[in-house]
Amino acid sequence: MAERSPARVVNASISGDTTAGGRSRLPALLRQHRPAVVVIELGGNDALRGLPLSMTRDNLTTMARLSREAGARVLIVGMEMPPNYGARYAQEFREVFSTVAKAEQAALVPFFLAGVADGPEPLKLFQPDRIHPNEDAQPLMLANVWPALRPLLPR
């Protein structure tokens, strides 16, 4: 992707973090950085730990609301669970992201790992832990996020 943006990016992520962790850290980050755009990509670790989906939804809702109230545009980046979690759980988990995005008037990327986790050769796009994408997956992930992020960026 040859397109560039003058936006300054602050990566406030913490590996292994849950939505509860993000929610607790967000107010200070909003005060410190005063972002124009907040990208929320959390929730996968909640599901992997078996945390209640209602908690994940409430935390994402609060983060989106706080970000919007601070003057930022919000992008929620959704995740999906592997099929071994069961069809019902996977569907309910997937819906958390779209429900929050709609309720909080946020932009949405339905599935961050589209074409990566569900592509023709997903094992080639993951690190040995089979959870985290590798370097080869990065262009696909960017292609998933950029169409939703680009319109939110200041010009």
LUMMARPA-109809 format. One record per residue (C-alpha): residue number from 1; chain; y, x, z. Coordinates in nm, 2 decimals. Each point is the difference from the previous one (the first is absolute). Layout:
! residues N
{node NUM 'A' {Y X Z}}
...
//
This chain:
! residues 155
{node 1 'A' {0.00 0.00 0.00}}
{node 2 'A' {0.32 0.17 -0.12}}
{node 3 'A' {0.24 -0.24 0.17}}
{node 4 'A' {0.20 0.13 0.30}}
{node 5 'A' {0.20 -0.15 0.27}}
{node 6 'A' {0.28 0.15 0.21}}
{node 7 'A' {-0.14 -0.18 0.31}}
{node 8 'A' {-0.08 0.21 0.30}}
{node 9 'A' {-0.35 -0.07 0.14}}
{node 10 'A' {-0.09 0.02 0.36}}
{node 11 'A' {-0.37 -0.01 0.06}}
{node 12 'A' {-0.04 -0.13 0.36}}
{node 13 'A' {-0.37 -0.06 -0.03}}
{node 14 'A' {-0.25 0.13 0.25}}
{node 15 'A' {-0.36 0.05 -0.11}}
{node 16 'A' {-0.23 -0.26 0.16}}
{node 17 'A' {0.29 -0.22 0.12}}
{node 18 'A' {-0.04 -0.37 0.04}}
{node 19 'A' {0.26 -0.28 -0.05}}
{node 20 'A' {0.06 0.01 0.38}}
{node 21 'A' {0.09 0.36 -0.02}}
{node 22 'A' {0.23 -0.06 -0.29}}
{node 23 'A' {0.16 -0.29 0.17}}
{node 24 'A' {0.07 0.20 0.31}}
{node 25 'A' {0.16 0.29 -0.19}}
{node 26 'A' {0.20 -0.20 -0.25}}
{node 27 'A' {0.31 -0.10 0.20}}
{node 28 'A' {0.09 0.37 0.07}}
{node 29 'A' {-0.07 0.09 -0.37}}
{node 30 'A' {0.23 -0.28 -0.12}}
{node 31 'A' {0.28 0.12 0.22}}
{node 32 'A' {-0.05 0.36 -0.09}}
{node 33 'A' {-0.04 -0.03 -0.37}}
{node 34 'A' {0.18 -0.33 -0.09}}
{node 35 'A' {-0.22 -0.04 -0.31}}
{node 36 'A' {0.09 -0.21 -0.30}}
{node 37 'A' {-0.37 -0.06 -0.06}}
{node 38 'A' {-0.30 -0.01 0.23}}
{node 39 'A' {-0.35 0.03 -0.13}}
{node 40 'A' {-0.26 -0.13 0.24}}
{node 41 'A' {-0.35 0.13 -0.08}}
{node 42 'A' {-0.20 -0.07 0.32}}
{node 43 'A' {-0.29 -0.22 0.09}}
{node 44 'A' {-0.31 0.18 -0.13}}
{node 45 'A' {-0.06 0.18 0.33}}
{node 46 'A' {0.04 -0.33 0.18}}
{node 47 'A' {-0.29 -0.14 -0.20}}
{node 48 'A' {-0.21 0.32 0.03}}
{node 49 'A' {0.04 -0.03 0.38}}
{node 50 'A' {-0.09 -0.37 0.00}}
{node 51 'A' {0.34 -0.11 0.14}}
{node 52 'A' {0.08 -0.37 -0.03}}
{node 53 'A' {0.16 -0.10 -0.33}}
{node 54 'A' {0.25 -0.21 0.19}}
{node 55 'A' {0.13 0.32 0.17}}
{node 56 'A' {0.02 0.18 -0.33}}
{node 57 'A' {0.19 -0.29 -0.15}}
{node 58 'A' {0.24 -0.03 0.29}}
{node 59 'A' {0.07 0.38 0.00}}
{node 60 'A' {0.07 0.00 -0.38}}
{node 61 'A' {0.22 -0.31 0.04}}
{node 62 'A' {0.20 0.16 0.27}}
{node 63 'A' {0.04 0.33 -0.19}}
{node 64 'A' {0.12 -0.19 -0.31}}
{node 65 'A' {0.24 -0.21 0.19}}
{node 66 'A' {0.15 0.30 0.20}}
{node 67 'A' {0.04 0.19 -0.33}}
{node 68 'A' {0.17 -0.29 -0.17}}
{node 69 'A' {0.23 -0.06 0.30}}
{node 70 'A' {0.09 0.36 -0.02}}
{node 71 'A' {0.12 -0.05 -0.35}}
{node 72 'A' {-0.30 0.14 -0.19}}
{node 73 'A' {-0.19 -0.14 -0.28}}
{node 74 'A' {-0.37 -0.02 0.08}}
{node 75 'A' {-0.32 0.09 -0.20}}
{node 76 'A' {-0.33 -0.09 0.16}}
{node 77 'A' {-0.29 0.20 -0.15}}
{node 78 'A' {-0.33 -0.19 0.04}}
{node 79 'A' {-0.35 0.14 0.06}}
{node 80 'A' {-0.34 -0.14 -0.04}}
{node 81 'A' {-0.32 0.05 0.19}}
{node 82 'A' {-0.34 0.10 -0.15}}
{node 83 'A' {-0.25 -0.28 -0.07}}
{node 84 'A' {-0.22 0.10 0.30}}
{node 85 'A' {0.26 -0.16 0.23}}
{node 86 'A' {-0.10 -0.34 -0.14}}
{node 87 'A' {0.16 -0.22 -0.26}}
{node 88 'A' {0.19 -0.22 0.25}}
{node 89 'A' {0.14 0.29 0.20}}
{node 90 'A' {0.10 0.18 -0.32}}
{node 91 'A' {0.18 -0.31 -0.13}}
{node 92 'A' {0.18 -0.07 0.32}}
{node 93 'A' {0.11 0.37 0.03}}
{node 94 'A' {0.12 0.00 -0.36}}
{node 95 'A' {0.21 -0.32 0.07}}
{node 96 'A' {0.17 0.15 0.30}}
{node 97 'A' {0.22 0.22 -0.23}}
{node 98 'A' {0.10 -0.28 -0.24}}
{node 99 'A' {0.06 -0.24 0.28}}
{node 100 'A' {0.24 0.24 0.18}}
{node 101 'A' {0.17 0.10 -0.33}}
{node 102 'A' {0.07 -0.36 -0.09}}
{node 103 'A' {0.11 -0.11 0.35}}
{node 104 'A' {0.23 0.30 0.03}}
{node 105 'A' {0.13 0.01 -0.35}}
{node 106 'A' {-0.14 0.34 -0.06}}
{node 107 'A' {-0.12 0.16 -0.32}}
{node 108 'A' {-0.38 0.04 -0.02}}
{node 109 'A' {-0.25 0.24 -0.14}}
{node 110 'A' {-0.32 -0.20 0.04}}
{node 111 'A' {-0.24 0.29 0.01}}
{node 112 'A' {0.12 0.36 0.03}}
{node 113 'A' {-0.33 0.14 -0.11}}
{node 114 'A' {-0.05 -0.22 -0.31}}
{node 115 'A' {-0.17 0.21 -0.27}}
{node 116 'A' {-0.09 0.26 0.27}}
{node 117 'A' {-0.24 -0.17 0.24}}
{node 118 'A' {-0.11 -0.26 -0.26}}
{node 119 'A' {0.01 0.22 -0.31}}
{node 120 'A' {-0.29 0.11 -0.21}}
{node 121 'A' {-0.06 0.32 0.19}}
{node 122 'A' {0.15 -0.05 0.35}}
{node 123 'A' {-0.19 0.28 0.17}}
{node 124 'A' {0.18 0.26 -0.23}}
{node 125 'A' {0.34 -0.12 0.14}}
{node 126 'A' {-0.08 0.04 0.37}}
{node 127 'A' {-0.01 0.29 0.24}}
{node 128 'A' {-0.35 0.07 0.15}}
{node 129 'A' {0.07 -0.25 0.28}}
{node 130 'A' {-0.01 -0.28 -0.26}}
{node 131 'A' {0.30 -0.16 0.16}}
{node 132 'A' {0.30 0.20 -0.11}}
{node 133 'A' {0.10 0.04 -0.37}}
{node 134 'A' {0.02 0.34 -0.14}}
{node 135 'A' {0.26 0.17 -0.23}}
{node 136 'A' {-0.15 -0.15 -0.31}}
{node 137 'A' {0.06 -0.35 0.14}}
{node 138 'A' {0.37 0.05 0.05}}
{node 139 'A' {0.13 -0.09 -0.35}}
{node 140 'A' {-0.20 -0.33 0.02}}
{node 141 'A' {0.15 -0.08 0.34}}
{node 142 'A' {0.35 0.07 -0.12}}
{node 143 'A' {-0.06 -0.23 -0.30}}
{node 144 'A' {-0.10 -0.27 0.24}}
{node 145 'A' {0.31 0.04 0.22}}
{node 146 'A' {0.28 0.10 -0.24}}
{node 147 'A' {0.04 -0.34 -0.18}}
{node 148 'A' {0.06 -0.17 0.34}}
{node 149 'A' {0.21 0.28 0.15}}
{node 150 'A' {0.23 0.09 -0.29}}
{node 151 'A' {0.20 -0.33 0.00}}
{node 152 'A' {0.06 0.04 0.38}}
{node 153 'A' {0.16 0.35 -0.03}}
{node 154 'A' {0.38 0.03 0.00}}
{node 155 'A' {0.15 0.10 -0.33}}
//
